[in-house]
Amino acid sequence: HGPFFASLAARLRDTGAEVWRAGFNAGDATLWRGPGYVPFKGEPYDWAEALHDLISERAITDIVCYGASRPLHVCALEIAKKRGLKTHVFEEGYLRPYWITYERGGANATSPLMMLTLEDMRRALDGNNPVLTEAPDRWGDTRAHMFWGAVYHGILLAGRRAYPNFRPHRLPGVSGEFRLHFLRLIETPFRILSRWQATLRIRLGGFPFHLVLLQLAHDANFRENGPFSSQKDFLDSVISGFAKGAPAHHHLVLKAHPLEDGREPLRPNIADLSKRHDVRGRVHFVSGGKLARLLSVARSAVTVNSTSAEQALWRGIPLKAFGQAVYNRPEFASDQGIADFFRDPRGPDRAKYLTYRSFLLATSQVPGGYYAFRGRRKLLRQIPDLMLAEQCPTERLLAAKPHAAEPQHLRAVS
């Protein structure tokens, strides 16, 4: 959601490219703001045939999508691979908050990075490491992200009769999404007060603690690339392991995702599991806020596959990750069982992590953001040239060909 891709299309047209937008609901149609909109109003099972027809009729050369795990995108990327099309996949930054991710072929668990070893990365860098800029403490697009989410789902809800077969890729559906985004906006002051009180108790408590980096349970990366069917299953595993393995004077802090919208009852679930595993008084919940303030004094970090884990690794903090992620490598993330990890967490190899981080900054991480004006402006100055290059930065670095490829015209469907 938001205006980024419409603006990107305008920049691509300036190069001579032709761009179409395959849209699935009124939110897609309204925020496109340009020519080339192609509505899809069929059933989900009709999408593959419709995309084949679109590719043939318009001689499409490239397919662009945000994320590689949503069902419509999985289908599109499979078709692109069979037909030999170039694919451009955007995602939130692996090293967020200051970067976004741009790759070809996939992202997260399907990223080309998953096929590379650290030795591959070291050889490709060959001593030419980029500056390891430290990211700001907070993700600067949060308020804009919430705003555009509310706008998008409001438009989608108002215009749903025009797209009767549209099926959201996650629950609770169109009206539920709009209600959650709207409530999130108006409840912000109360959440800030609650977060401030919880953080103050933790910082003044003087106890050692382990930090759990919670994700949005409806996020495709959590659902498709992790071993848990729900957030509660993950919480049960973590709190159980903490009860069995952590020293009796240690505490557990569970930090919600900045965009947590209440579709899962986190507080009641955490209270119930803490009681069941007899660790009440040692478990704390923080509803979002700045991660750095907690990470700076945490003993360890636990997650499924959140990109926030990169901030823990950057600080040299021991990390336990349960799901598939580009950083979930034995050199960085511990392979200990969860109880053993809480008992004596094993830290990352700092030197090897810096090699990996340098490789990301030299290839897939682009400074900027999708939602706030300044972040979008920064991206739009860089992304068109990356897309028009014959090779993406990762391919160029691995091929040891530092010269930029000549821009070529493309005919893309977003």
Backbone torsions as a table, in degrees:
resi	resn	phi	psi	omega
1	HIS	NA	159.8	-178.4
2	GLY	104.2	175.9	-172.3
3	PRO	-90.5	2.4	-171.6
4	PHE	-59.5	-50.7	-172.8
5	PHE	-69.9	-31.0	174.4
6	ALA	-64.7	-40.3	178.1
7	SER	-67.9	-38.9	177.8
8	LEU	-62.3	-41.0	178.7
9	ALA	-60.3	-40.6	178.9
10	ALA	-62.0	-40.7	179.1
11	ARG	-66.5	-38.2	179.8
12	LEU	-67.6	-37.2	177.1
13	ARG	-63.0	-32.5	178.2
14	ASP	-61.6	-25.0	179.9
15	THR	-85.1	-7.5	-176.2
16	GLY	103.6	-0.2	178.8
17	ALA	-74.2	156.9	169.4
18	GLU	-108.9	136.8	-174.4
19	VAL	-133.9	133.4	174.1
20	TRP	-120.4	154.4	178.4
21	ARG	-120.5	113.7	172.9
22	ALA	-80.4	113.2	-174.8
23	GLY	-112.0	147.1	-172.2
24	PHE	-119.4	-4.3	-179.1
25	ASN	-162.4	175.1	-177.3
26	ALA	-65.2	-29.3	176.3
27	GLY	-63.6	-43.0	176.8
28	ASP	-60.9	-45.1	-176.4
29	ALA	-64.1	-44.4	-175.2
30	THR	-69.6	-42.5	-175.8
31	LEU	-80.6	-7.4	179.4
32	TRP	-69.7	-43.8	173.7
33	ARG	52.3	47.1	178.4
34	GLY	-174.9	177.4	178.9
35	PRO	-72.7	168.0	172.7
36	GLY	88.4	14.0	180.0
37	TYR	-78.3	127.8	-179.6
38	VAL	-121.3	102.6	-177.8
39	PRO	-74.4	138.7	171.5
40	PHE	-112.5	116.7	-176.2
41	LYS	-119.8	12.3	-179.8
42	GLY	-83.6	-176.0	174.2
43	GLU	-74.4	155.8	179.9
44	PRO	-53.4	-35.8	-178.4
45	TYR	-71.7	-10.0	176.3
46	ASP	-88.4	-8.6	-171.2
47	TRP	-63.3	-42.9	-176.8
48	ALA	-59.6	-47.0	179.2
49	GLU	-63.8	-40.9	179.9
50	ALA	-63.5	-39.3	-179.8
51	LEU	-69.3	-40.9	175.3
52	HIS	-55.9	-45.2	-180.0
53	ASP	-63.8	-41.7	-180.0
54	LEU	-62.9	-42.1	179.4
55	ILE	-62.5	-44.2	-177.8
56	SER	-70.8	-45.2	-175.7
57	GLU	-64.7	-35.2	-174.8
58	ARG	-109.6	9.8	178.4
59	ALA	51.4	50.2	-177.4
60	ILE	-66.1	137.3	178.1
61	THR	-109.4	-25.0	-174.0
62	ASP	-138.0	147.3	173.8
63	ILE	-122.7	134.5	-176.2
64	VAL	-118.8	133.8	176.6
65	CYS	-149.6	159.5	176.5
66	TYR	-103.0	107.7	-177.6
67	GLY	86.3	152.5	-176.7
68	ALA	-116.9	7.2	-173.1
69	SER	-108.4	-17.2	179.8
70	ARG	-67.3	143.1	-173.8
71	PRO	-53.3	-43.9	-180.0
72	LEU	-64.2	-34.6	180.0
73	HIS	-75.6	-37.6	176.0
74	VAL	-57.8	-46.0	178.6
75	CYS	-61.3	-46.5	-177.8
76	ALA	-63.1	-41.9	-179.0
77	LEU	-68.4	-34.9	176.5
78	GLU	-65.5	-43.4	178.6
79	ILE	-64.5	-42.4	178.8
80	ALA	-59.3	-41.9	-179.6
81	LYS	-64.2	-43.1	-179.6
82	LYS	-65.1	-33.7	-175.6
83	ARG	-96.2	3.7	175.5
84	GLY	72.7	29.5	178.8
85	LEU	-88.7	154.2	175.3
86	LYS	-81.4	136.7	-179.4
87	THR	-118.9	136.2	179.3
88	HIS	-117.9	117.2	-176.4
89	VAL	-114.9	123.4	176.6
90	PHE	-103.1	148.7	176.8
91	GLU	-152.8	169.0	169.4
92	GLU	-61.9	153.2	-173.8
93	GLY	-64.4	134.9	170.9
94	TYR	-60.7	-32.6	179.2
95	LEU	-108.8	36.4	179.3
96	ARG	-60.1	155.7	28.1
97	PRO	-97.5	-6.8	-169.0
98	TYR	-94.1	-7.1	-176.1
99	TRP	-126.0	157.9	165.7
100	ILE	-112.5	169.0	179.6
101	THR	-107.9	131.4	172.7
102	TYR	-128.2	120.1	179.2
103	GLU	-138.6	168.5	174.1
104	ARG	-115.5	131.9	175.8
105	GLY	99.5	-27.9	-177.9
106	GLY	173.8	-178.3	178.0
107	ALA	-156.4	160.1	-177.3
108	ASN	54.5	-120.4	-175.0
109	ALA	-67.4	-20.7	178.1
110	THR	-102.2	10.5	180.0
111	SER	-65.5	143.9	172.6
112	PRO	-57.7	-21.9	178.4
113	LEU	-60.9	-28.0	-177.8
114	MET	-64.5	-20.8	-178.7
115	MET	-92.0	-3.6	-176.2
116	LEU	-102.6	139.4	173.2
117	THR	-89.7	166.3	176.0
118	LEU	-63.3	-31.7	177.8
119	GLU	-67.2	-37.8	174.6
120	ASP	-58.3	-44.6	-178.7
121	MET	-65.6	-42.2	-178.8
122	ARG	-63.0	-43.6	179.7
123	ARG	-65.0	-39.4	-179.2
124	ALA	-65.6	-39.3	179.5
125	LEU	-69.1	-39.6	176.4
126	ASP	48.4	42.7	176.9
127	GLY	85.2	-7.8	-178.2
128	ASN	-91.5	59.2	-176.7
129	ASN	-75.2	135.9	174.5
130	PRO	-72.7	165.7	177.2
131	VAL	-64.7	131.1	-178.6
132	LEU	-84.8	74.8	-179.0
133	THR	-64.2	131.4	177.3
134	GLU	-79.0	131.9	-177.9
135	ALA	-72.4	151.6	173.0
136	PRO	-60.0	161.9	-174.8
137	ASP	-71.1	-22.3	-176.9
138	ARG	-134.0	157.0	-179.9
139	TRP	-81.4	110.6	-169.0
140	GLY	-73.1	-7.9	-176.7
141	ASP	-95.6	5.3	-169.5
142	THR	-58.2	-50.7	-178.2
143	ARG	-64.7	-41.5	178.2
144	ALA	-65.3	-37.6	177.1
145	HIS	-60.3	-46.3	178.8
146	MET	-63.3	-42.5	-179.5
147	PHE	-61.0	-51.3	-177.8
148	TRP	-68.1	-29.9	174.9
149	GLY	-63.5	-43.5	178.7
150	ALA	-65.8	-43.3	179.2
151	VAL	-61.7	-48.6	-176.9
152	TYR	-59.2	-49.7	-176.5
153	HIS	-73.3	-26.6	173.8
154	GLY	-65.4	-45.4	178.1
155	ILE	-65.0	-42.2	179.9
156	LEU	-59.1	-43.4	-179.7
157	LEU	-65.9	-43.8	-178.0
158	ALA	-66.1	-30.3	-175.8
159	GLY	-108.7	23.4	-173.5
160	ARG	-70.3	-21.2	178.0
161	ARG	-65.2	-26.6	179.8
162	ALA	-74.3	-17.9	179.9
163	TYR	-131.1	69.7	-171.7
164	PRO	-64.9	-20.9	-177.1
165	ASN	-98.1	4.2	-178.4
166	PHE	-65.8	132.3	177.4
167	ARG	-123.5	115.0	175.7
168	PRO	-60.3	149.0	-178.3
169	HIS	-79.5	0.3	-180.0
170	ARG	-150.2	158.8	176.6
171	LEU	-79.8	157.6	12.0
172	PRO	-100.3	29.2	178.9
173	GLY	92.4	-179.8	-172.2
174	VAL	-62.0	-56.1	-177.5
175	SER	-64.4	-36.6	178.3
176	GLY	-65.4	-40.1	177.5
177	GLU	-61.0	-46.1	-179.7
178	PHE	-62.0	-44.8	-179.6
179	ARG	-60.7	-42.9	-178.8
180	LEU	-65.8	-42.6	178.6
181	HIS	-64.0	-41.2	-178.9
182	PHE	-66.3	-45.8	179.4
183	LEU	-63.0	-37.6	179.1
184	ARG	-59.7	-40.9	-180.0
185	LEU	-64.8	-47.4	-174.6
186	ILE	-77.7	-19.9	-179.9
187	GLU	-90.0	-1.2	-175.5
188	THR	-52.4	-46.9	-179.7
189	PRO	-59.2	-38.6	-179.4
190	PHE	-70.7	-37.3	177.5
191	ARG	-64.9	-39.1	179.8
192	ILE	-62.3	-43.4	179.3
193	LEU	-63.5	-46.1	179.6
194	SER	-61.8	-42.5	179.7
195	ARG	-64.7	-41.4	-179.9
196	TRP	-62.9	-41.8	179.9
197	GLN	-65.4	-45.2	-179.2
198	ALA	-65.1	-43.1	179.9
199	THR	-64.1	-38.9	179.1
200	LEU	-63.7	-42.1	178.4
201	ARG	-60.6	-39.6	-177.9
202	ILE	-71.0	-45.5	-176.9
203	ARG	-68.2	-32.4	179.8
204	LEU	-90.3	-8.0	-174.5
205	GLY	-70.8	-29.2	177.2
206	GLY	75.6	12.5	-178.1
207	PHE	-103.3	149.4	173.1
208	PRO	-71.6	143.2	-179.2
209	PHE	-144.9	158.6	176.0
210	HIS	-109.8	139.7	-173.0
211	LEU	-107.5	127.4	177.0
212	VAL	-102.8	122.3	-178.3
213	LEU	-93.3	97.8	-177.8
214	LEU	-77.4	151.4	178.4
215	GLN	-117.6	173.0	172.8
216	LEU	-77.1	120.8	-174.5
217	ALA	-65.0	-21.9	179.3
218	HIS	-88.6	-4.1	-178.8
219	ASP	-66.9	136.5	-176.3
220	ALA	-60.8	-35.0	-179.8
221	ASN	-64.9	-39.7	177.3
222	PHE	-65.9	-45.3	-174.1
223	ARG	-74.5	-44.1	-172.1
224	GLU	-88.5	-24.9	-173.0
225	ASN	-119.3	22.0	177.0
226	GLY	-133.1	166.1	-175.1
227	PRO	-90.3	4.3	-173.8
228	PHE	-109.6	140.4	179.6
229	SER	-83.0	-17.3	-179.5
230	SER	-154.9	165.8	176.0
231	GLN	-62.9	-36.1	-178.7
232	LYS	-64.9	-36.8	176.7
233	ASP	-62.2	-42.3	177.5
234	PHE	-63.1	-46.2	179.7
235	LEU	-60.4	-40.6	179.8
236	ASP	-62.1	-43.9	179.6
237	SER	-62.9	-43.5	-177.1
238	VAL	-70.2	-48.6	-177.6
239	ILE	-66.9	-36.7	175.6
240	SER	-62.2	-45.7	179.0
241	GLY	-64.2	-37.9	177.5
242	PHE	-63.2	-44.8	-179.6
243	ALA	-61.9	-36.0	-177.2
244	LYS	-81.8	-34.4	-169.6
245	GLY	-110.4	-30.8	-172.9
246	ALA	-73.1	143.6	172.8
247	PRO	-55.0	149.7	-171.6
248	ALA	-62.8	-22.3	-179.0
249	HIS	-93.5	-0.4	178.9
250	HIS	-84.3	152.8	178.0
251	HIS	-119.8	167.0	179.8
252	LEU	-123.8	127.1	179.3
253	VAL	-115.1	123.8	179.1
254	LEU	-106.8	115.5	-177.3
255	LYS	-104.2	123.3	-179.4
256	ALA	-72.5	155.2	173.3
257	HIS	-62.3	145.1	-179.9
258	PRO	-56.4	-26.3	-178.5
259	LEU	-104.8	17.8	177.3
260	GLU	-56.8	127.7	-171.6
261	ASP	-116.7	8.0	173.3
262	GLY	86.8	9.8	-179.7
263	ARG	-72.7	-16.4	170.2
264	GLU	-118.2	138.6	-177.9
265	PRO	-77.7	77.5	-173.9
266	LEU	-62.0	-49.6	-177.0
267	ARG	-59.1	-50.2	177.9
268	PRO	-61.2	-39.7	179.3
269	ASN	-63.5	-43.4	-179.9
270	ILE	-65.2	-41.9	178.4
271	ALA	-62.7	-42.7	-179.7
272	ASP	-65.0	-44.9	-178.7
273	LEU	-70.0	-35.1	177.4
274	SER	-63.7	-40.0	177.2
275	LYS	-67.5	-43.6	-178.0
276	ARG	-62.4	-37.2	-177.6
277	HIS	-98.1	9.5	172.9
278	ASP	59.4	47.0	176.5
279	VAL	-128.3	24.1	177.0
280	ARG	-59.6	141.5	-176.8
281	GLY	90.8	-15.2	179.6
282	ARG	-112.3	0.2	-177.8
283	VAL	-117.8	130.7	-175.6
284	HIS	-128.6	144.6	178.9
285	PHE	-117.6	130.8	178.6
286	VAL	-121.6	123.3	-175.3
287	SER	-87.8	76.0	177.0
288	GLY	85.2	-150.3	-180.0
289	GLY	91.2	-175.2	-177.3
290	LYS	-70.7	125.3	-179.7
291	LEU	-73.4	-37.1	-173.1
292	ALA	-59.2	-36.2	-177.5
293	ARG	-62.5	-33.8	178.4
294	LEU	-85.6	-41.9	-178.9
295	LEU	-61.5	-32.8	-175.6
296	SER	-62.7	-20.9	-178.2
297	VAL	-124.2	7.9	-179.2
298	ALA	-79.2	149.1	176.3
299	ARG	-78.8	-33.2	-178.8
300	SER	-160.3	172.7	177.7
301	ALA	-135.0	145.1	-179.3
302	VAL	-131.7	139.5	177.6
303	THR	-156.6	172.8	169.4
304	VAL	-83.7	-67.5	176.3
305	ASN	-156.3	34.7	-179.2
306	SER	-65.4	141.7	175.0
307	THR	-68.1	-17.2	176.9
308	SER	-61.8	-20.2	178.6
309	ALA	-60.6	-25.9	178.6
310	GLU	-61.4	-32.5	178.6
311	GLN	-68.8	-33.1	175.5
312	ALA	-67.5	-44.7	-179.7
313	LEU	-65.3	-37.7	177.9
314	TRP	-59.7	-32.8	179.3
315	ARG	-88.7	-0.8	179.8
316	GLY	77.2	20.1	-177.8
317	ILE	-84.8	135.7	177.1
318	PRO	-56.1	139.3	-174.7
319	LEU	-132.2	135.6	171.4
320	LYS	-116.8	120.7	179.5
321	ALA	-121.9	132.4	-176.3
322	PHE	-92.5	-25.9	-171.8
323	GLY	-109.1	-178.2	177.4
324	GLN	-76.1	132.5	179.0
325	ALA	-159.8	154.2	-177.6
326	VAL	-63.8	-24.6	-179.3
327	TYR	-93.9	-7.5	-175.8
328	ASN	-79.1	76.6	-179.8
329	ARG	-121.6	148.4	-176.1
330	PRO	-60.4	-23.2	178.6
331	GLU	-71.5	-22.0	-176.0
332	PHE	-112.3	-60.3	-174.9
333	ALA	-89.5	137.8	-177.2
334	SER	-69.8	142.0	174.7
335	ASP	-100.0	13.8	177.7
336	GLN	-68.3	154.3	168.7
337	GLY	-63.3	157.0	-171.8
338	ILE	-63.5	-38.6	178.9
339	ALA	-66.3	-43.3	177.6
340	ASP	-64.6	-35.4	179.1
341	PHE	-63.4	-46.1	178.6
342	PHE	-66.2	-29.4	-179.8
343	ARG	-71.5	-44.2	-177.1
344	ASP	-155.1	79.4	-173.6
345	PRO	-66.9	136.5	179.9
346	ARG	-94.4	131.2	-174.4
347	GLY	-85.8	168.9	-179.2
348	PRO	-79.3	158.4	173.0
349	ASP	-79.3	106.5	-172.3
350	ARG	-61.2	-44.8	-177.2
351	ALA	-63.2	-42.4	-179.1
352	LYS	-70.6	-34.9	177.8
353	TYR	-64.4	-37.6	179.6
354	LEU	-66.0	-33.9	174.4
355	THR	-63.3	-47.3	179.2
356	TYR	-60.9	-45.2	-178.5
357	ARG	-64.8	-39.5	176.8
358	SER	-61.0	-39.9	-179.9
359	PHE	-65.2	-42.2	178.1
360	LEU	-61.2	-46.1	-178.3
361	LEU	-65.6	-27.4	179.6
362	ALA	-84.7	-9.1	-173.0
363	THR	-128.8	-75.8	-166.0
364	SER	-94.5	-10.0	-175.4
365	GLN	-98.5	124.0	-177.3
366	VAL	-118.4	125.1	-179.4
367	PRO	-62.5	134.8	177.7
368	GLY	135.9	-171.5	-178.7
369	GLY	-152.7	162.0	-174.9
370	TYR	-85.3	-24.9	-161.8
371	TYR	-109.0	-43.7	179.4
372	ALA	-82.6	151.2	-173.4
373	PHE	-58.3	-48.2	-176.8
374	ARG	-63.1	-40.8	179.1
375	GLY	-64.4	-42.0	178.5
376	ARG	-63.8	-43.2	-179.6
377	ARG	-59.8	-41.1	179.5
378	LYS	-64.3	-41.4	179.5
379	LEU	-66.0	-43.2	-174.2
380	LEU	-65.8	-17.5	175.7
381	ARG	-80.3	-12.3	-174.0
382	GLN	-118.5	-40.4	-168.6
383	ILE	-63.3	-43.7	-177.9
384	PRO	-54.4	-43.6	179.5
385	ASP	-65.2	-35.8	177.8
386	LEU	-65.1	-40.6	-178.8
387	MET	-71.0	-35.0	-175.8
388	LEU	-82.4	-14.2	178.7
389	ALA	-67.2	145.0	179.4
390	GLU	-60.2	-39.6	177.9
391	GLN	-117.5	144.8	173.3
392	CYS	-77.2	167.1	-177.6
393	PRO	-55.8	-38.1	179.2
394	THR	-63.1	-46.2	-179.7
395	GLU	-63.6	-41.4	-179.9
396	ARG	-63.4	-43.4	-177.9
397	LEU	-66.8	-42.6	-179.8
398	LEU	-67.8	-31.1	179.5
399	ALA	-83.1	-3.8	-179.7
400	ALA	57.2	40.3	176.6
401	LYS	-121.7	89.2	-174.1
402	PRO	-71.1	-14.7	-176.8
403	HIS	-74.5	147.0	-179.6
404	ALA	-77.8	140.4	176.9
405	ALA	-76.1	152.9	178.0
406	GLU	-67.9	135.8	176.5
407	PRO	-58.8	142.2	177.4
408	GLN	-126.3	150.3	177.6
409	HIS	-69.0	145.9	177.5
410	LEU	-135.7	162.5	177.4
411	ARG	-127.7	98.9	-166.5
412	ALA	-111.2	150.3	170.6
413	VAL	-117.6	125.6	-179.4
414	SER	-98.3	NA	NA
